[in-house]
Amino acid sequence: MVQVNQTRDRRTSVEEIFDYLHEEILTLGLRPGDRISESDIAAQFGVSRQPVRDAFSRLANLDLLVIRPQRATEVKRFSTREIVKSRFVRLSVEKEVLCRAARLCDAEGAASLDAALADQEKALAARDVEGFGALDYAFHQTLCAIAQAEFAFEVIMAEKSKVDRLCMLGLSKVDRMPELVEDHRKIADAVTSHDETRAVDAGVLHLSRLDETIEWISATNANYFEKLDG
């Protein structure tokens, strides 16, 4: 029984450390290139190094940490190649989702989009950047539900998570949130009007907003990107 409890305690420690670091990385409490120490994190949580290693390994598998033997562990910098790949996959899926949503949207779907937009307006008024990030996920999940393609959201979520740190940096810019809310409003209007072409065009424009963010970060924080991306 003691061994079982120890295993459970260790698993709990790994989860706590993982959740903490994952949140810090995604919300940019820890920034690309920042170094983190096993011993420092172990001391912070009052645990041995093993659960910290396990948490680090999980974060590395998500492409958020770079672990190098005998060298400091670093928060992974952005990779232009991975960003391009992720956006290609997501755009391909979202185009089909928007077409299907525009064809299939009914009164219930329209009401769910109206409710999602109302929540976003509240987050905008409160300047709640983190809250808006969660609502952004929910909006795209709603579109997948309307399209009767809930499975597509798993792909969108996986690809979106790879650029969430970029999105958070973009949201920190002045007037970024109003632009994104307006994009969502145009997407919703096209979907509820059953206009597939306009829905896709609005979706493509929405996803292209990241271009400006990438250019801005490259100009202001070039060290956030990997030096050798080829």
C-alpha positions in Angstrom: 0.0 0.0 0.0 2.9 2.4 0.8 4.3 1.8 -2.7 0.9 2.5 -4.3 0.6 5.8 -2.3 4.1 6.8 -3.3 3.3 6.1 -7.0 0.1 8.2 -6.7 2.0 11.0 -5.0 4.7 11.0 -7.6 2.1 11.1 -10.4 0.3 14.0 -8.7 3.6 15.9 -8.4 4.3 15.3 -12.1 0.8 16.6 -13.0 1.2 19.7 -10.8 4.6 20.6 -12.2 3.5 19.9 -15.8 0.4 22.1 -15.4 2.3 24.9 -13.8 5.1 25.0 -16.4 2.6 24.4 -19.3 0.6 27.5 -18.2 3.7 29.6 -17.7 5.0 28.8 -21.1 1.7 29.3 -23.0 1.0 32.6 -21.2 4.6 33.7 -21.6 5.5 33.8 -18.0 8.4 31.8 -19.3 9.5 33.1 -22.7 11.2 31.4 -25.7 14.8 30.8 -24.8 14.4 31.1 -21.1 16.4 28.5 -19.1 14.8 26.4 -16.4 16.5 24.2 -13.9 15.5 20.8 -12.6 16.9 21.6 -9.2 15.1 25.0 -8.9 11.7 23.5 -9.9 12.2 20.6 -7.5 13.0 23.0 -4.7 10.0 25.1 -5.6 7.6 22.2 -5.4 9.4 20.4 -2.6 10.0 17.2 -4.6 12.8 15.1 -5.9 14.2 15.7 -9.4 12.4 12.6 -10.9 8.9 14.1 -11.2 10.5 17.2 -12.6 12.3 15.2 -15.2 9.0 13.5 -16.1 7.2 16.8 -16.4 10.0 18.2 -18.6 9.8 15.2 -20.8 6.1 15.7 -21.4 6.6 19.3 -22.2 9.4 18.4 -24.6 7.1 15.9 -26.3 4.7 18.9 -26.9 7.6 20.8 -28.5 7.6 23.4 -25.7 11.0 22.5 -24.1 14.4 21.6 -25.4 16.2 19.2 -23.2 20.0 18.8 -23.9 22.1 16.4 -21.8 24.6 18.3 -19.6 23.2 21.6 -20.7 20.4 23.9 -19.5 16.9 23.0 -20.4 15.3 25.9 -22.4 11.8 27.0 -23.4 11.7 26.1 -27.1 12.0 29.0 -29.5 9.6 29.4 -32.4 10.3 27.5 -35.6 9.2 29.2 -38.8 9.1 25.8 -40.5 6.7 24.4 -37.9 4.6 27.5 -37.9 4.1 27.2 -41.7 3.3 23.5 -41.4 0.8 24.0 -38.6 -1.0 26.8 -40.4 -1.2 24.8 -43.6 -2.8 21.9 -41.9 -5.2 24.0 -39.9 -6.3 26.1 -42.9 -7.0 23.0 -45.0 -9.3 21.6 -42.2 -11.0 24.9 -41.4 -11.9 25.6 -45.0 -13.9 22.4 -45.1 -15.4 23.1 -41.7 -16.6 26.5 -42.7 -18.1 25.2 -46.0 -20.0 22.5 -44.1 -21.0 24.9 -41.3 -22.4 27.4 -43.9 -24.4 24.6 -45.5 -25.7 23.1 -42.3 -26.2 26.0 -39.9 -29.7 26.1 -38.4 -31.4 28.3 -35.8 -29.8 26.5 -33.0 -26.3 26.9 -34.6 -27.0 30.6 -35.2 -27.9 31.1 -31.5 -24.8 29.3 -30.3 -22.7 31.7 -32.5 -24.5 34.7 -31.1 -23.8 33.5 -27.6 -20.2 32.9 -28.4 -19.8 36.4 -29.8 -21.5 38.0 -26.8 -19.0 36.3 -24.5 -16.2 37.6 -26.6 -17.5 41.1 -26.4 -17.5 40.8 -22.6 -13.9 39.6 -22.6 -13.0 42.5 -25.0 -14.6 45.1 -22.7 -12.7 43.7 -19.7 -9.5 43.4 -21.7 -9.4 39.8 -20.6 -6.6 38.4 -22.9 -6.5 34.9 -21.3 -10.2 34.6 -21.2 -10.5 35.6 -24.8 -8.0 32.9 -25.7 -10.3 30.2 -24.2 -13.3 31.8 -26.0 -11.4 31.7 -29.3 -11.1 27.9 -28.9 -14.8 27.7 -28.0 -15.8 29.6 -31.1 -14.0 27.3 -33.5 -15.3 24.3 -31.6 -18.8 25.7 -32.1 -18.2 26.0 -35.8 -17.1 22.3 -35.9 -20.3 21.3 -34.1 -22.4 23.2 -36.5 -20.5 21.5 -39.4 -21.3 18.1 -37.7 -17.5 17.5 -37.7 -16.6 17.6 -34.0 -13.6 15.4 -34.8 -12.1 18.2 -36.9 -11.8 20.3 -33.7 -9.2 17.8 -32.4 -7.0 18.6 -35.4 -7.6 22.4 -35.1 -6.9 22.3 -31.4 -3.7 20.4 -31.9 -2.4 22.8 -34.6 -3.7 25.9 -32.8 -1.9 24.9 -29.6 1.4 25.0 -31.5 1.1 28.7 -32.2 -0.7 29.8 -29.0 2.3 31.6 -27.7 2.5 33.7 -30.8 -1.3 34.4 -30.5 -0.8 35.5 -26.9 2.0 37.9 -28.0 -0.3 39.2 -30.7 -3.2 39.7 -28.3 -0.9 41.8 -26.1 -0.7 44.4 -28.9 -3.0 47.4 -28.8 -6.4 46.9 -30.5 -5.6 43.3 -31.5 -8.7 41.8 -29.7 -11.2 44.1 -31.5 -9.9 43.0 -34.8 -10.2 39.3 -34.0 -13.7 39.7 -32.6 -14.7 41.5 -35.8 -13.2 38.6 -37.8 -15.3 36.1 -35.8 -18.4 38.3 -36.4 -17.9 38.2 -40.1 -17.4 34.4 -40.1 -20.5 33.9 -38.0 -22.5 36.2 -40.3 -21.4 34.3 -43.4 -22.1 30.9 -41.8 -25.6 31.9 -40.7 -26.3 33.4 -44.2 -25.3 30.0 -45.7 -22.6 31.8 -47.8 -19.8 29.2 -48.2 -17.5 31.5 -50.2 -17.8 34.4 -47.8 -17.3 32.1 -44.8 -14.1 30.7 -46.3 -12.8 34.1 -47.3 -13.5 35.5 -43.8 -11.8 32.4 -42.3 -8.7 32.8 -44.4 -8.4 36.5 -43.5 -8.8 35.6 -39.8 -5.9 33.0 -39.9 -3.7 35.4 -41.9 -3.7 37.8 -38.9 -0.8 35.8 -37.6 1.4 37.1 -40.4 1.5 40.5 -38.9 2.2 39.1 -35.5 5.1 37.0 -36.8 6.6 40.1 -38.5 6.1 42.2 -35.4 7.8 39.6 -33.1 10.6 39.0 -35.6 11.3 42.8 -35.6 11.0 43.3 -31.8 12.2 39.9 -30.4 14.2 38.1 -33.1 15.7 35.9 -30.3 12.4 34.2 -29.8 12.9 32.4 -33.1 15.3 29.5 -33.8 18.5 30.8 -35.5 18.8 27.9 -37.9 15.4 27.0 -39.2 16.4 24.9 -42.2 
